[in-house]
Amino acid sequence: MTTLFISDLHLDESRPDITAGLLRLLSEQAPAAEALYILGDLFEAWIGDDEESALADSVANALRRVAELGIPIRFAHGNRDFLIGETYAARCGMQMLAETTVVDLYGIPTLLLHGDTLCSDDLAYQAFRSQVRQSGWQQGFLAQPLSARRAFAAEARARSQQHTRAAGMAIMDVAATAVTETFRLHGASRMIHGHTHRPAIHPSLDVDGRSCQRIVLGDWHHHGSMLRVDASGASLITLPLATS
């Protein structure tokens, strides 16, 4: 059996090819898996479970079909979809994960997270993240009309794009010290995350005499990306987006 991991699809109405790629994965690959993990940024933006859209409906229906086959689907919030709540998760048939979760993956204690907390050198982003992850801020935001939330999301996206262009690439990537400290804190031997859009299976890292492996999931901007893990190891797989 295999376990599948994806992240950073950034699903949006403007990119139906990405949605088609996900739906194909859910109909062809996921039914044969032991479990499916989605490690954040499934959607480009999420302003609350009460917003209705054809995109959200189609994704929820496809995920629900997988869940009804008895295949667990587990979801971790990303920096774009941290407002996905239990209502939408229930529609999808997926279980919400904590910000960091350690699972036994074929005998290897594996830490799962989105990955944005590892980019600790990006002080501006970390300050923003700290604000919007507070329950008080989220309750206040979700109490606003949908129109106001849409306007905020559009402005936040524009600011994020500007920040990405202005910040150095080193700042946008994970900090080595944060990776080491996170391994140390959780005692895991493997880490799987997304967020940086730099897919790789990195060479082993020595942490207090332990050999630790870090795997970065790919984004879905130019093509799909999936990590397949089984008892023999892990492999990153590129998936087509085109419907034909």
N, C-alpha and C positions, 0 to 999 in steps of 0.2 A: 504493500500500500504506500501511497505517497500523500504528502501534505503540501498544499499550494499556498503561496503568499503573493499578494499584489498590493500596490499602493500607488498613490500619485497619478490617478487617472484624470483628475480634474474634469469630471464630466460636466458638459455644458451644452445647451441647445445648439450652439454654433458649431459644435464638432460631433455631428451624428456618426462619423466614422469611428470615433473612440467608443461611443455607446454600442455600435454594432460589434466592435471587437470584444467588448466585455460580454455582450449577450451570447456571442459564439463560444467564448470560454466557458460560460455558465452552462451552456447546453452540451458542449462536446468534451471538455476537460474535467470540469468540476464533478460530474456524476460518478466518475471513477476514482475520486480522491477520498482520502480518509477524513480530511477537514480542509476548509478554506479560511484563510486569514486575510483580512483587508486592513492594512496598517496605515490608514489615514489618507485624507485628501481624495476620497472617492469622488466628491463633487468639487467643482471649482469654487462654489460658494453655497452656504446653507444659512438661511436667515430664520429658520424655525420649522418645526414639524407641521405647522398649520398652513404653510404655503403649499398650494396645490400646483402640480405641473405634470405634463405628460411624461417628461423625463423621469421624474421621481417615481411615478406610477410604474413605468416599464421596468425600471431597475428593481423596484420592490417586488414586482410580480416574478421576475426572473430569479431573483435570490430566493424568494419563497418556494419556488418549484424545486430548487436544489435542497433547501432545508427539509422539504416534505419527503425527500428521498432518504432522510435520516443522516444527512451529511452536516456536521456542525459548521456554522458560519460564525466567525468571531471578528469583531470590528473594534479598532482603536481609533480614537479621534485624531485628526490631523490639524494643521494650522488653518485650513480653509473650511473644514466641516465640523468644528468642535461643538457646534450647537445641535448636531443630530442628537435627538433624544430617544427615550424609551418607546415613544409612540411610533416613530418611524422604524426603529429597530424591530419592534414587534411585527410591523407590517412585512418586514423583510425576512423575519424568522432568524434574525441574527442576535448573538449575545454580545453585549458591550464589554470591552476589556478595560481594565484600569490603565492609567497613563503608562505604567511599566508593569509587565507581566512576565513571570518566569514559568515556562512550561518544560516538561520532560519530553524532548523530541527525539524519539528513538534512542533513548539512553543518554542523551546530551542535555544538560540543563541550559535552556535557551531563553535569553531575554528578548522580549518583543516590545517595540516602542515605535512611535512615528519617526523620531529622530531630531525634531527641532530643538529639543532641550540640549542636545549635544553641541549645537552651534553657539556655544557660550560666549564667543568673542563678539558676536553680533549683539551689542548691548542695547541698541535701539529696538531691535525685534524682541529681545527678552523682556524689556520693560513693557512693551505693548502686550506681549503674551501674558505676562503676570496680571495685567489689568483685566483683559477680557476673559481670563479663566476664573475670575472670582465669581462666586454664585450671585452676589448682589448685583454686579454689573450685568450678568446674563439675565437675571430676572427683570431688571429695568429695561434692557434691550428688547426682550421678548414681549414686554408689555406695550411696546410702541406699535403703531399701525404698520401694516406690511409695506406701505409706500415709503415710510421713513426708514424702515429696515433695508429696503432695496437700495435707497439712496446711500445709506451708510456703507453697504457692501460694495457698491460701485466705487465710492470714494476710497475705501480701504484697499480695493484691488489696484486702483491707480497709484496710490501711495506705495503699495508693495512693489509694483513694477518699477517705479522711480527709485525706490531704495535699492532694489536688486541691481539696477544699472549703475548706481552711484557707489555702492559698496564694493570693496575689493573681493575677489574670488576667495581668498583665504578666509576672510571673515564669514562668508556665506557657507563655508564647509564646516565640518565638525572640528572641534578642538581636541587635540590628542589627549590633553589632560582630562577633559570631560569624558572621553571614551574610557580611559584607564580607571578613573574614579567610579564610573558607572559599573564597569565590570567588577571592581572591588566591592562596591556597595551591595550588589545583588548576588555575588558569588557564582555567576553563570560562566559557562565555558564558551558559549556562542551568543552572539548578538545579531538580531535581524532588524533592520530599520529602513525607512525610506527618507523622504523629505529633500535630500540634497540633489536628487536626479543624477546621481553618479553611480550607476550600477557597477558592482564589483564584489568579488569574493577576495577579501584582503588576506595577505600573508599572516600567519599566526603572530599574535602579540603576546609577549611575556608579561603577565600581571602577577607579581608576588610569587613567581615560580610556576604559575599555571599557564599553559598554552591556550590562548583564547582566540577565537575566530570571529571576525566582523563581516557581515554580509549586508550590502546595500542594495535595495530594490530599485528598479528603474522606473522612470516616468513613462507616460503613454503619449507624449506629444507627437513623435514621429512614427512610433510603432508600439505595439503592446509589449509588456515585459512581465514575466512571471518567474518566480522561484519555485523549483520543485525540490522537495527534501524527502528522502527516504532513508532506510537503514544504511545504505551504502554511501550516502553523502548528499551534497547539494549542488544544483546546477541552475544557472540563470538561462532563461529561454526567451527568445524574441518571438513575438506574435504579430501577424499581419493585422492591419486595421481595415483595409479595403473590404467591401462586402463581396466583391467578385473574386 
